[in-house]
Amino acid sequence: MTIAKNKFLTGALALALVAAIGVFPAVSAHAASLNTVDPYAGVEYETIQTPADTDMAEYVKGLTMLTESEKQQLVEESIAAQPIIDRRAALDEQIENITNDILSGAEKLFAERGQIMDKDQDLWTKLWNNASDEQKQLDNYSAIIKASAALTDAEKDVLLRSQARLDLINASIDGYYEKAAEATAELTAQRDQAIAELQELYAKSAHIWAKVYGE
């Protein structure tokens, strides 16, 4: 994630049914959602109306569009899913703790990056608020700055100098994220397995939830 662009890169974490979980984080590049050290790391949450805080047995009683066997299937699904959800939550916490421990070594880099962005905040805003579609397709931030029709040459020079330093800072920060990814690789694989188990479990009742939500 490059803060100069101030854009969160999100990935789809779509289970066949999200009703039993309710809220999922869309994770930025470099697992930023697991990082509480980086002040610019962010998490976007997608909230879905679900019975997550309601006992499933009580919830399904009011679902008149379902048969009794379908209601029972949802209750059994909820019971089967809970230990997997708990396992995934425990893995998330372990990954977060390890990641934050490693990223704590990059605090000065995060601070400097923030200072650079704050110093030129008005110019970054001017750049991105007036970026053309062609600019938005570019991956090189210096090229994006140079292509700006809104900035003066002097303003471009200011941002180009800042961007040159940001590139070095981000490269160093990436090294910390890579270390964190290596340190949590096994835990991440276990979490992915838990997600796959939930997907498989929920797929069996997806047609029932489609009736509930009118899909």
C-alpha positions in Angstrom: 0.0 0.0 0.0 1.4 3.3 -1.0 0.1 6.1 1.1 0.8 8.8 -1.5 -2.3 7.5 -3.3 -4.3 7.2 -0.1 -6.2 4.3 -1.5 -7.1 1.1 0.2 -6.7 -2.0 -1.9 -9.5 -4.3 -1.0 -10.0 -8.0 -1.7 -13.1 -10.0 -1.7 -13.6 -12.3 1.2 -16.9 -13.7 0.2 -18.3 -16.8 1.9 -21.2 -18.5 0.4 -23.1 -17.3 3.4 -22.0 -14.5 5.7 -25.0 -14.5 8.0 -23.4 -16.3 10.9 -20.4 -14.0 10.9 -22.0 -10.7 10.1 -19.1 -8.4 9.5 -16.0 -9.0 7.4 -12.9 -6.9 6.9 -11.8 -6.0 3.4 -8.1 -6.2 3.8 -5.6 -3.8 2.3 -2.3 -4.9 0.7 0.3 -6.1 3.1 -2.3 -7.2 5.6 -2.8 -3.7 6.8 -6.0 -4.6 8.6 -3.9 -6.6 11.1 -1.7 -3.7 11.8 -2.3 -1.2 14.7 1.2 0.3 14.4 0.8 1.9 11.0 -1.4 5.0 11.5 -2.4 4.9 7.9 -3.4 1.3 7.7 -7.2 0.9 7.5 -10.0 -1.6 7.4 -13.2 -1.2 5.5 -16.1 -3.2 6.9 -19.1 -4.5 5.1 -22.0 -5.0 7.4 -24.8 -7.3 6.4 -28.2 -7.5 8.2 -27.9 -10.9 9.9 -29.0 -12.8 13.0 -25.5 -12.8 14.2 -26.5 -11.5 17.7 -29.6 -13.6 17.9 -29.9 -17.2 19.0 -30.4 -19.0 15.7 -33.2 -21.3 17.1 -35.2 -18.2 18.1 -34.4 -16.4 14.8 -35.6 -19.1 12.5 -39.0 -19.3 14.2 -40.1 -16.2 12.5 -39.0 -17.3 9.0 -42.3 -18.3 7.6 -40.9 -18.8 4.1 -38.9 -21.8 5.3 -40.0 -25.4 6.1 -39.3 -26.9 9.4 -36.5 -29.0 8.0 -34.9 -25.9 6.5 -35.1 -24.1 9.8 -33.4 -27.1 11.5 -30.7 -27.1 8.9 -29.9 -23.5 9.7 -29.8 -24.2 13.4 -27.4 -27.1 12.9 -25.3 -25.0 10.6 -24.9 -22.3 13.2 -23.9 -24.9 15.8 -21.3 -26.4 13.5 -19.9 -23.0 12.4 -19.3 -21.6 15.8 -16.1 -23.6 16.7 -14.7 -22.8 13.3 -15.5 -19.1 13.7 -13.8 -19.1 17.2 -10.8 -20.9 15.7 -10.5 -18.3 13.0 -10.8 -15.4 15.5 -8.0 -16.9 17.6 -5.8 -17.2 14.6 -6.5 -13.6 13.6 -5.5 -12.4 17.0 -2.2 -14.4 16.9 -1.4 -13.0 13.4 -2.2 -9.5 14.6 0.0 -9.7 17.6 3.0 -11.1 15.7 2.5 -8.6 12.9 2.4 -5.7 15.3 5.5 -6.9 17.1 7.4 -6.9 13.9 6.0 -3.6 12.6 6.9 -1.9 15.8 10.4 -1.7 14.4 9.2 0.5 11.6 7.5 3.2 13.8 10.0 5.9 12.8 9.3 5.1 9.1 5.5 5.3 9.6 6.0 8.6 11.5 8.1 10.1 8.7 5.7 9.0 6.1 2.9 10.7 7.9 4.9 13.9 8.3 5.6 14.0 4.6 2.0 13.5 3.7 0.7 16.0 6.2 3.2 18.6 5.0 2.0 18.4 1.4 -1.6 17.4 2.2 -3.2 20.2 0.1 -1.2 19.3 -2.9 -1.9 15.6 -2.6 -5.6 16.4 -2.3 -5.4 18.7 -5.4 -3.6 15.9 -7.3 -6.1 13.2 -6.5 -9.3 15.3 -6.7 -8.3 16.3 -10.2 -6.8 13.0 -11.4 -7.9 11.9 -14.9 -9.0 8.4 -15.7 -5.6 7.9 -17.5 -3.7 9.0 -14.4 -5.7 6.6 -12.2 -4.6 3.7 -14.4 -0.9 4.4 -13.8 1.0 2.5 -11.1 4.0 4.8 -10.9 3.2 7.7 -8.6 5.8 10.0 -10.0 4.3 9.5 -13.4 0.9 10.3 -12.0 2.3 13.6 -10.6 4.0 14.5 -13.9 0.8 13.8 -15.8 -1.3 16.1 -13.7 -3.1 19.0 -15.5 -4.1 20.6 -12.2 -0.7 21.1 -10.6 1.7 23.8 -11.6 5.3 22.8 -12.5 6.4 24.1 -9.1 3.8 22.1 -7.3 4.8 19.0 -9.3 8.4 19.5 -8.2 7.4 19.6 -4.5 5.4 16.4 -4.8 8.1 14.6 -6.9 10.6 15.3 -4.2 8.3 14.0 -1.5 7.4 11.0 -3.6 11.0 10.1 -4.1 11.4 9.9 -0.3 8.1 8.1 0.1 9.3 5.4 -2.4 12.3 4.7 -0.2 10.3 4.7 3.0 7.6 2.4 1.5 10.3 0.0 0.3 11.7 -0.2 3.8 8.2 -0.7 5.3 7.5 -3.4 2.8 10.5 -5.3 4.2 8.8 -5.3 7.6 5.5 -6.6 6.1 7.4 -9.3 4.3 9.0 -10.4 7.6 5.6 -10.4 9.2 4.1 -12.4 6.4 6.9 -15.0 6.7 6.5 -15.2 10.4 2.8 -15.7 10.2 2.7 -17.9 7.1 1.6 -21.1 9.0 -1.0 -19.3 11.0 -2.3 -17.6 7.8 -2.6 -21.0 6.1 -4.6 -22.3 9.1 -6.8 -19.2 8.9 -7.4 -19.8 5.2 -8.3 -23.4 6.0 -10.9 -22.2 8.5 -12.4 -19.9 5.9 -12.5 -22.7 3.4 -14.3 -24.9 6.0 -16.9 -22.1 6.5 -17.4 -21.7 2.8 -18.0 -25.4 2.4 -20.4 -25.5 5.4 -22.4 -22.4 4.3 -22.6 -23.6 0.7 -24.9 -26.4 1.9 -27.5 -23.9 3.1 -26.9 -21.1 0.6 -30.2 -21.9 -1.2 -32.0 -21.6 2.1 -30.6 -18.2 2.9 -31.5 -17.1 -0.6 -35.1 -17.7 0.3 -34.7 -15.7 3.6 -33.2 -12.7 1.8 -35.4 -13.0 -1.3 -32.6 -13.7 -3.7 
